Amino acid sequence: MNHYQLTIKADDKQVVLERILQVTRYRGFLISGIEAKVNTGTNIGTIVLFVRSERSITLLVDQINKLIDIKEVHVDKSETA
């Protein structure tokens, strides 16, 4: 199984995290962990999402990037277990 760490920058809106989790589930990725922080000065949130799946991470990254409040998505780490 492949393990990935995604760093997501997004607008600080309540619904953003819910949409990210929904897309993650729909695309067949299991969430191993999550960290979220908001920069109150810029109202940009940073979400670090730890996921695992047999599927290609590009399937998830492409879908998250389509969400309206997403600024950027970066895959920080991947490994196969």
C-alpha distances in whole Angstrom, upper triangle without the diagonal:
4,7,10,14,16,20,22,26,28,31,32,32,31,29,27,24,25,24,21,19,21,19,16,16,18,15,12,11,11,13,12,16,18,22,25,28,31,33,37,39,37,35,32,29,26,22,19,16,13,10,7,6,5,9,11,12,15,15,15,17,20,21,21,23,25,26,30,30,27,28,25,21,20,16,17,14,11,9,6,5
4,7,10,13,17,19,23,25,28,29,30,29,28,25,23,23,22,19,18,20,18,14,16,17,14,12,10,10,12,12,14,17,19,22,25,28,30,34,36,33,32,29,26,23,20,17,14,11,8,5,5,6,8,9,9,12,13,13,15,17,18,18,20,23,24,27,27,24,25,22,18,16,13,13,10,7,6,4,6
4,7,10,14,16,20,22,26,26,27,27,25,23,20,21,21,17,16,18,17,13,15,17,15,13,10,9,10,9,11,13,16,19,22,25,27,30,32,30,29,26,23,19,16,13,11,7,6,4,7,9,10,10,9,13,14,13,14,17,18,17,19,22,23,26,25,22,23,20,16,14,11,11,8,5,5,6,7
4,6,10,13,16,19,22,23,24,24,23,20,18,19,19,15,15,17,15,12,15,17,14,13,10,10,10,9,10,12,14,16,19,22,24,27,29,27,26,22,20,16,13,10,8,6,5,6,8,11,11,10,8,11,12,11,11,15,15,14,16,19,20,23,22,19,19,16,12,10,7,7,6,4,7,9,11
4,7,10,13,16,20,20,22,22,21,18,16,18,18,14,14,17,16,13,15,18,16,15,12,12,10,10,9,9,11,13,16,18,20,24,25,24,23,19,16,13,10,7,6,5,6,9,12,14,14,13,10,12,14,12,11,15,16,14,15,19,19,21,20,17,17,14,10,8,6,5,5,7,9,12,14
4,6,10,13,16,17,19,19,18,15,13,16,15,11,12,15,14,11,15,17,15,15,12,13,11,12,11,10,10,12,14,16,18,21,23,21,20,16,13,10,8,6,5,6,8,11,13,16,15,13,9,11,13,10,8,12,13,10,12,15,15,18,16,13,13,10,7,6,5,6,8,9,13,15,17
4,7,10,14,15,17,18,17,14,13,16,15,12,14,17,15,14,17,19,17,18,15,16,14,14,12,10,9,10,11,13,14,18,19,17,16,13,10,7,6,5,6,9,11,14,17,20,18,17,13,14,15,12,10,14,14,11,12,15,15,17,14,11,11,8,6,5,6,7,10,12,16,19,21
4,6,10,12,13,15,14,11,10,13,12,9,12,15,13,13,16,18,17,18,16,17,14,16,14,11,10,9,11,12,13,16,18,15,14,10,8,6,5,6,8,11,13,16,18,21,19,17,14,14,15,12,10,12,12,9,9,12,11,13,11,7,8,6,5,6,9,10,13,15,19,21,23
4,7,9,12,14,14,10,11,14,14,11,14,17,16,16,19,20,20,22,19,20,18,19,17,13,12,10,10,10,10,13,14,11,10,7,6,5,7,9,11,15,17,20,22,25,23,21,17,17,18,15,12,14,14,11,10,13,12,12,9,6,5,5,7,9,12,13,16,19,22,25,27
4,6,8,11,11,7,9,12,11,10,13,15,15,16,19,20,20,22,20,21,19,20,18,15,13,11,10,9,11,13,14,11,9,6,5,7,8,11,13,17,18,22,23,26,24,22,19,18,19,16,13,15,14,10,10,12,9,9,6,4,5,7,9,12,15,16,19,22,25,28,29
4,6,9,10,8,10,13,12,12,15,17,17,18,21,22,22,25,23,24,21,23,21,17,15,12,11,9,10,11,12,9,6,5,6,9,11,14,16,20,21,25,27,30,27,26,22,22,22,19,17,18,16,13,13,14,11,9,5,7,7,10,13,16,19,20,23,25,29,31,33
4,7,9,8,9,12,13,13,15,17,18,19,21,23,23,26,24,24,21,23,20,16,14,10,9,7,8,9,11,9,5,5,5,9,10,14,16,20,22,25,27,31,29,28,24,24,24,21,19,20,19,15,16,17,13,12,8,10,11,13,15,18,20,21,24,27,30,32,34
4,6,6,8,10,11,12,14,15,16,18,20,21,22,25,23,23,21,23,20,17,16,12,12,10,12,12,14,12,9,9,9,12,12,16,17,21,22,26,27,31,29,28,25,24,24,20,20,20,18,15,16,16,12,11,8,10,12,15,17,20,22,24,26,28,31,33,34
4,6,7,8,10,11,12,14,16,17,18,20,22,23,22,22,19,21,19,16,15,12,12,11,14,14,17,15,12,12,10,13,13,16,17,20,21,25,27,30,28,28,25,25,24,21,20,21,19,16,17,17,14,13,11,13,15,17,18,21,23,24,27,28,31,33,34
4,6,5,6,9,10,11,12,14,16,17,19,20,20,20,18,21,19,16,16,13,15,14,17,17,20,18,14,13,12,14,13,16,16,19,20,23,24,28,26,26,23,23,21,18,18,19,16,13,15,15,11,11,9,11,15,17,17,20,22,24,26,27,30,31,32
4,5,5,6,9,10,11,12,14,15,17,19,18,18,16,19,17,14,14,11,13,12,15,16,18,16,13,11,9,11,10,13,13,17,17,21,22,25,23,23,20,20,19,15,15,16,13,10,12,12,8,9,7,8,11,13,13,16,18,20,23,24,27,29,30
4,5,5,6,9,10,11,12,14,16,17,15,15,13,15,13,10,11,9,11,12,15,16,19,17,14,12,10,10,8,11,10,14,15,18,20,23,22,21,18,19,18,14,15,16,14,11,13,14,11,12,10,10,13,14,13,16,17,19,21,22,24,26,27
4,6,5,6,9,10,11,12,14,16,15,15,13,16,14,12,14,12,15,15,19,20,23,21,17,16,13,14,12,14,13,15,15,18,20,23,21,22,19,20,18,15,16,17,14,12,14,14,11,13,12,12,16,17,16,19,20,22,23,24,26,27,28
4,5,5,6,9,10,10,12,14,14,15,14,17,16,14,15,14,16,17,20,21,23,21,18,16,14,14,12,15,13,16,15,18,19,22,20,20,17,17,15,12,13,14,10,9,11,11,8,10,10,10,14,15,14,17,18,21,22,23,25,27,28
4,5,5,6,9,10,11,13,11,12,11,14,13,11,13,12,15,16,19,20,23,20,17,15,13,12,10,11,9,12,12,15,16,19,17,17,14,14,13,10,10,12,9,6,10,10,8,11,10,9,13,13,11,14,15,17,18,19,22,23,24
4,6,5,6,9,10,11,10,10,8,12,11,10,12,12,16,17,21,22,25,23,20,18,15,14,11,12,9,11,11,13,14,18,16,17,15,16,14,11,12,14,11,10,13,14,12,15,14,13,16,16,14,16,16,18,19,19,21,22,23
4,5,5,6,9,10,10,11,11,15,15,14,16,16,19,20,23,25,28,25,22,20,18,17,14,15,13,14,13,15,15,18,16,17,16,16,14,11,13,14,11,10,13,13,11,14,14,14,18,18,16,18,19,21,22,21,23,24,25
4,5,5,6,9,9,11,11,15,15,15,17,17,20,21,24,26,28,25,22,20,18,17,14,15,12,14,12,14,14,16,14,14,12,13,10,7,10,10,7,7,11,10,9,13,14,13,16,15,14,16,16,19,20,19,21,22,23
4,6,5,7,6,7,8,11,12,12,15,16,19,21,24,26,28,26,23,20,18,16,13,13,10,11,8,10,10,13,12,12,10,12,10,7,9,11,9,8,12,13,12,16,16,14,17,16,13,15,14,17,17,16,18,19,20
4,5,5,6,7,8,12,13,14,17,18,21,23,26,29,31,29,26,23,21,20,16,16,12,13,10,11,11,13,12,14,13,15,12,10,13,14,11,12,15,15,15,18,19,17,21,19,17,19,18,20,20,19,20,20,20
4,6,8,10,12,16,17,17,20,21,24,25,28,30,33,30,27,25,23,22,18,19,15,16,13,13,12,14,12,14,13,14,11,9,13,13,10,11,15,14,14,17,19,18,21,20,18,20,19,22,22,20,22,22,22
4,6,9,11,15,17,17,20,21,24,26,29,31,33,30,28,25,23,21,18,18,14,14,11,11,10,11,9,10,10,11,7,6,10,11,9,10,13,13,14,18,19,17,20,19,16,17,16,19,19,17,19,19,20
4,7,10,13,15,17,20,21,25,27,30,32,35,32,30,27,24,22,19,18,14,14,10,9,7,9,8,10,10,12,10,9,13,14,12,13,17,17,17,21,22,20,23,21,18,19,17,20,19,17,17,17,17
4,6,9,12,13,17,18,22,24,27,30,32,30,28,25,22,20,16,15,11,10,6,6,5,8,8,10,9,12,10,8,11,13,12,12,16,17,17,21,21,19,21,19,16,16,14,16,15,14,15,14,15
4,6,9,11,15,17,21,24,27,30,32,30,28,25,22,20,16,14,10,9,5,5,6,10,11,13,12,15,13,11,14,17,15,15,18,20,19,23,22,20,23,21,18,18,16,17,16,14,15,14,14
4,6,8,11,14,18,20,24,26,29,27,25,22,19,16,13,11,7,6,4,7,9,13,13,15,13,16,15,12,14,17,16,14,18,20,18,22,21,19,21,19,16,16,15,15,15,14,15,15,15
4,7,11,14,18,21,24,27,29,28,26,23,20,17,13,11,8,5,5,7,10,14,15,16,14,18,18,15,16,20,19,17,20,23,22,25,23,21,23,21,18,17,15,15,14,13,14,14,13
4,7,10,14,17,20,23,26,25,23,20,17,14,11,8,6,5,7,10,13,17,18,19,16,19,19,16,17,20,19,17,20,22,21,23,21,19,21,19,16,16,15,14,14,14,15,17,16
4,7,10,14,17,19,22,21,19,17,13,11,7,6,5,6,9,12,16,19,19,19,16,19,19,15,16,19,18,15,18,20,18,20,18,16,18,17,14,15,14,14,14,16,17,19,19
4,7,11,14,16,19,18,16,14,10,8,6,5,7,9,12,16,19,23,22,22,19,21,21,18,17,21,20,16,18,21,19,21,18,16,17,16,14,15,15,14,15,17,19,22,22
4,7,10,13,16,15,13,11,7,6,4,6,9,12,15,18,21,25,24,24,20,22,22,18,17,20,19,16,17,20,17,18,15,14,15,15,14,15,16,15,17,20,22,25,25
4,7,9,12,12,10,9,6,5,7,9,12,15,18,22,25,28,27,27,23,24,25,21,20,22,22,18,19,21,19,19,15,14,15,15,15,16,18,17,19,22,25,27,28
4,6,9,9,7,6,4,6,9,12,15,18,21,25,27,31,30,29,25,25,26,22,21,23,22,18,19,21,18,18,14,14,14,15,16,17,19,19,22,25,28,31,32
4,5,6,5,6,6,8,11,14,17,21,24,27,30,33,32,30,27,27,28,25,23,25,24,20,20,22,20,19,15,15,14,15,17,18,21,20,23,26,29,32,34
4,6,5,7,8,11,14,17,20,24,27,30,33,36,35,34,30,30,31,27,25,27,26,23,22,24,21,20,16,17,16,18,20,21,24,24,27,30,33,36,37
4,6,8,10,13,16,19,23,26,29,32,35,38,37,35,31,31,32,29,26,28,28,24,23,25,23,21,17,17,16,18,20,22,25,25,28,31,34,38,39
4,5,9,11,15,18,21,24,27,31,33,36,34,32,28,28,29,26,23,25,24,21,20,21,19,17,14,14,12,15,18,19,23,23,26,29,33,36,37
4,6,10,13,16,19,23,25,29,31,34,32,31,27,27,27,24,22,23,22,19,18,20,17,15,12,12,12,14,17,19,22,22,26,29,32,35,36
4,7,10,13,16,20,22,26,28,31,29,27,24,23,24,21,19,20,19,16,15,17,15,13,10,10,9,11,13,15,18,19,22,25,28,31,33
4,6,10,13,16,19,22,25,28,27,25,21,22,22,19,17,19,18,14,15,17,14,14,10,10,10,11,12,14,16,17,20,22,26,28,30
4,7,10,13,16,20,22,25,24,23,19,19,21,17,15,18,17,14,14,17,15,15,12,10,10,10,10,11,13,13,16,19,22,25,26
4,6,10,12,16,19,22,21,20,16,18,18,15,13,16,16,12,13,16,14,15,13,11,11,11,9,11,12,12,14,17,20,22,23
4,7,10,13,16,20,19,18,15,16,17,14,13,16,16,13,15,18,16,18,16,13,14,12,10,10,10,9,11,13,16,19,20
4,6,10,13,16,16,15,12,14,15,11,11,15,14,12,14,17,16,18,16,14,15,13,10,10,10,10,11,12,14,17,18
4,7,11,14,14,14,11,14,15,12,13,16,16,14,17,19,19,21,20,17,18,16,13,12,10,10,9,10,11,13,14
4,7,11,11,11,9,13,13,10,11,15,15,13,16,19,18,21,21,18,20,17,14,13,11,12,11,10,11,12,13
4,7,9,10,9,13,13,11,13,16,16,16,18,21,21,24,24,21,23,20,16,15,12,13,11,9,9,9,10
4,5,8,8,12,11,10,13,15,15,16,19,20,21,25,25,22,24,21,18,17,14,16,14,11,11,10,10
4,7,9,12,11,12,15,16,17,18,20,22,23,27,27,25,26,23,20,19,16,18,15,12,11,9,10
4,6,9,8,9,12,13,13,15,17,19,20,24,25,22,24,21,17,17,14,17,15,12,13,12,13
4,5,6,8,9,11,12,14,15,17,19,22,23,20,21,18,15,14,12,15,13,11,12,12,14
4,5,5,6,9,10,11,12,15,16,20,20,17,18,15,11,11,8,11,11,9,11,12,15
4,5,5,6,8,10,10,12,15,18,19,16,17,14,11,11,9,13,13,12,14,15,18
4,6,6,7,9,10,11,14,17,18,16,17,15,12,13,12,16,16,14,17,17,19
4,6,5,6,9,10,11,15,16,13,15,13,10,11,10,14,14,13,16,17,19
4,5,5,6,9,10,14,14,11,12,10,7,8,8,12,13,13,16,18,20
4,6,5,7,9,12,14,11,13,11,9,11,12,15,17,16,19,21,23
4,5,5,7,11,12,10,13,12,10,13,14,17,18,18,21,22,24
4,5,6,9,10,7,10,9,8,11,12,15,17,17,20,22,24
4,5,8,9,6,8,7,7,10,12,16,18,19,22,24,26
4,6,9,8,10,10,10,14,16,19,21,22,25,27,29
4,6,6,9,10,11,15,17,20,22,23,26,28,30
4,6,8,11,13,16,19,22,25,26,29,31,33
4,6,9,12,15,18,20,23,25,28,30,32
4,6,8,11,14,17,20,21,25,27,29
4,7,10,14,16,19,21,25,28,30
4,7,10,12,16,18,21,24,27
4,7,9,12,14,18,20,23
4,6,9,11,15,18,21
4,6,8,11,14,17
4,7,11,14,17
4,7,10,13
4,7,10
4,7
4
